[in-house]
Structure formats: structure tokens, C-alpha cells
Amino acid sequence: MINSAHRVRAAILAASLLLAGCGGAPAERLGPGAGGSPERHGEATPAPAPAASRTAAPGRLPGLGPRTLAAIPSRTRQAVVVTGRGKDSSRSTVVLYERTEAGWEAGPSRPAHNALKGWTDHHRAGDLRSPIGVFTLTDAGGLLPDPGTRLPYDRSGAFTSPGTGFEGEPLAGSFDYVVAVNYNRRPGTTPLDWTRPLGAGRGGGIWLHVDHGGPTHGCVGLREGDLVELMRALDPARHPVVVMGDAASLAH
């Protein structure tokens, strides 16, 4: 059974979600791993490789420049690339790339929403921008049962999303399925974990979640079918990452 401290953290996060309409603020880039919640199933993903071993993955991913490529761990074999239309745009596209012996192979391009005001390389809580960068993907969860992902999955009633979005659209169902983006959070824990290694001022709770039809506070929203398909494809053994930002920033 979930412990009282976890209940308190989940309640605080639920209140944050009510106000934010997204997972709250962002988590830490390629941060240290940690143990999972007792309510979750699956093995905790090992901590990322030491910084000295993080080099650019061989080959090139379309639209990514040398600085962005250099942030992708060499062991990564799955990259979810979220490309924003512009620095101040709330619309983006999502493509899952799989690394094979022949190089990176692209899946279909999926439409998505990001934060209302676009993107930033120094995210702050409440700035209404999504963080730019390369972040590991290790943990999932949601209000509904596990859709078949290989990531550890935390099903909880705390993934409730009441209220309306920036365009008056209902937020209900937005957190039926989520994948935590490891910006300012502890990898290897439920997406509901409230720990913020960079401090609360840097935000947290950046997720890939179900699109509610409008801009987010910092997350990336995909159509439910697209998100479920992505969750089923992600494989911890392939060390997946999300590469996210506006097209111009990712080209650096």
C-alpha cells in the first residue's frame, strides 16, 4: 500500500496539476537514478552513464546540430524528437527514431502541442515555456491501466486533470497516460514524485501526456492513440531520450 508521505506528495502534485493543467514544472537533464515507487511494476531503469562517456551518437538525426547531437548518450537507441514550429509557437511535431545498424530510422510524424509561449533553454516555474534539451525517459504512469508499455508504470488517481485549458478546452483525460521527461526530477521514480533537484523555482513535472487540444504549461501533448503507440514502443533496454525544442535551437 502506498505510504503516507507518498500520499502527501501526490496530493500536493494533484493540486499543482489543477493550477497548471500540465505536470507542473520541469526536471533535470540526464540526472541520477533512484528507486521506484512500491505501487509501480517493472524494474527501475539503471542510472545514466557517467558524463565522461556521453558522446554524440554516430550518424545524424534530421534537424539536429552538433551541440544537440553531442547531448545524446552514446548508448541511446531510441530518440523521441519534438520539434517546435518556432521559439514562441505552441505547436510541434513528434517523431520516434530507432537506431539500427543502418543508422537512424524514422517513425511517422505526429502533431503535438507544447507550452503556450513556446520554448526556453532556462525553464522557470510558471514561465509557460517548454524546456529545450535532451532528457532521458525512464518512467510512465496514468489514471488508466498500463497500456502495454515496458517502462515502469504507476497507476494512480492522482493523475486527475480537472478544469479547462488556455483555449477553454476541457483538461479531463489529459493524464490518462503520461511519460515523465527527466527534467528536474529523479529518474526511476513515479512521475508523481515531487523531488526537484534543481529547486522548485526551476519547475518540474514535464510530461508527454494526452493532448487536450490546446497549449500546455510546459508539457508536450500528443493525441491519445499516438501517445499509446509511443509508450508501447519505448524500451528501457534501448535507453530512450526525448530531444525537444524549437527547430532553430535544435539545429545548433
N, C-alpha and C positions, 0 to 999 in steps of 0.2 A: 504494500500500500504506500502511496506517496506520503512523504513525511511533512510535518507542519511547516518547516522552513521552505520547502518547495512550494507548498500551497500558498504561502505568503508571497513568494516571488512571482508565482503565476498570477495571483490576484493583482499585484502591482502592474505586471505587464499587461494584463487584460484592461486595466484602467488606462494605461498608456495607449493601447490599441484603439480604445474608444475615442481618445482625443486625436490620435494621429491618423487613423484609417489605414495604417500600414504597420509594419513590425516595429515602429519606433525609430531609433537611430542606428547607425552602422556599427560594424565590428572590425576586428583587427586583421590586417593583411598577413596571411600565412603565419598566424600566431601559434603558440604552443598548444599541444593537445591536452585533453583532460578526460576523466572518466564520464560515462554516460549516466543518465537517469535510471533508477531501478524500474521505472514504468516502461522503458523502451526495450525493443528487441533488437537483436543483431549485435555484432562485435563493434566496439569502439574503434574508429579508424586511427592508425598509428600517427604520431606527431609528424609534421613535415620534416624533410631533410634539413640538416644544418645549412645555414646561409652560404657557407663556402661551396656547397655542392649545387646551388641553384644557378644554373646557366640557361641560356636560351635554348629552347628545343630546336633540334635540327629541322631544316626546311622552313617554309614560311606559311603563315596563315594570312589569307587575303585581308588587306586593310590595316594590318598591324605593322608598326615601325619597329626599329631595332630596340628602342627603350622598352616598349611594351613586350616584345618577344623575350627580352632578357629577364623579365619578371616571371615568366612561366617556368616552373620547376622542370628540370630535365626528365624526371620520371613521369610527368603528366602525359596521359594518352587520350584524355578527353578534355576538350575546351569548349565551354558554352560562351560564345561571343555575342555580347549585347552591344549593338552599335546604334547610338543615338543619332537622330537626324541633324541635330545641331546642339551647340553648347547650352542654349536656352530652350530647347524643344523637349516636350514631354512624350514624344513618340520615338519608338526604336524598333529594331528587328533583332531576332534571336536565332542563331544558328548553332547547332551542335556539330563540332568537328571531332572525328575519331582518327587517331594516329595509327597508321598501318605501315607495313614495310615499304609500301609505295609512296608514303607521305600522308598528309592530312586529307581526309575525305569529308566532304560537307554533307550534312543532312539538309532538310528543307528549311527555307527561311520562314520564320513565324513573326507576325506582328505583335507588338507589345507596347505597354505604357511604362514610362519611368516617372521620376518626380516632376511636379508641377513646373518648377523653374529650370529644369534641365539637370546639368551635371556640375560637379566640383571636384578638384583634386585635394581639397581640405574640408571635408564634410564637418558640419557643426549641427548639433541638435536643433531642429526647427528651421533649418535654412531652406527646406523644400527643394533640395537638390540631391541627386543620387551620387554616391561616391565613385570616382574614377579609379580603376586599378585592376589588379589580378588577385583574386581571392579564392581560397580553396572551398570546396563544397563537401561537407562531411556528414551532415545531419538533416533530417527531414521530420515532418510532423503534420498534424492537421486535426480538424474537427471530425473528419470521416475516417473510416478504417483504412489501413495501409492499402494503397492501390497496386502494390506489387513492386515497390522499389527495393533495391538492395542496400540502400542507405539505412542506418538505424532510424526507426520511425517512432515518434512519440504521439500517440493519440490522446487528446485532452479536450475537455470542454472549455479550457481557457483560450482555445483558438476561435473565439467568437468575435465577430466583426459587425457590431450594430452601427446604426447611423447612416449618413449619406456622404458621398464624395464631393469633390470640388465642383462638379457639374450637376449635382443633385441626384446622382445615381445611387441606388442602394448598395451598401457595402456587404450585405449579408452573403455569406458563402465565399468571401474573398480568402479566408484562411481554412477552407475545407482541406486544402493541400498546400504545404509550404516546403521550400528548401532554404535552409539558413545560409546566408552569404557570410563567410568568415571575415567580416569587418568588425572590429572592436567587440569581439565575443570570444568565448573559449571553445575551440573546436572539440568535438567529442562529447558535447552536451546537448540536451534538448534545445530546440530553437527558443523555448520559453526561458532559458537560463538568463538571469538578469546581470551577470557579471560583465563589466565594461572595463577591460584592461587599460584603455586609453583615457578613462574617465567619462562621466556621464555627459560632459559638455561636448564630446565628440560623437554623440549619438550611439545608436545600436539598433538591433532588431531589423536589419536589412534582409529582406527575404525575396525569393522568387515565389510568387503566390498567384492565385486565380485572379485574372483581370476582372475588375468591376466596371470597366467601360469608360474609365477616365484616369487622369493623372494621379500619381501616388504622392506620399510624403517623402519617399526615398527608395522604396522597393521597386521591383520590376514585376509587372502583372502580365501574365500570359493567359490566353483562352484555356479553359479547363482541360479540354482534350489534348491541347499541345503540352500543357504542364504535366499531365499524367503520362503522356508518351515520353517526355524528357525524364521524369522520375524513374520510369521503368528502364530507361537506357543507362542512367548513371550507375557506374560500377566503382565502388571504393578501391578495388584492385587496380583500377586504371588511373587513380589519383586525379579525379576531375577538378577543374577550376572553372571559375567564371571570369571572363575578361570583359570589362564593362566600361563604357564611357562614350562620349560623342565621337563621331568619325574622325574629326581633326585631331583630337587628343590621342586616340588610339594609333594614329598614323605616325606618331613621334617615336 
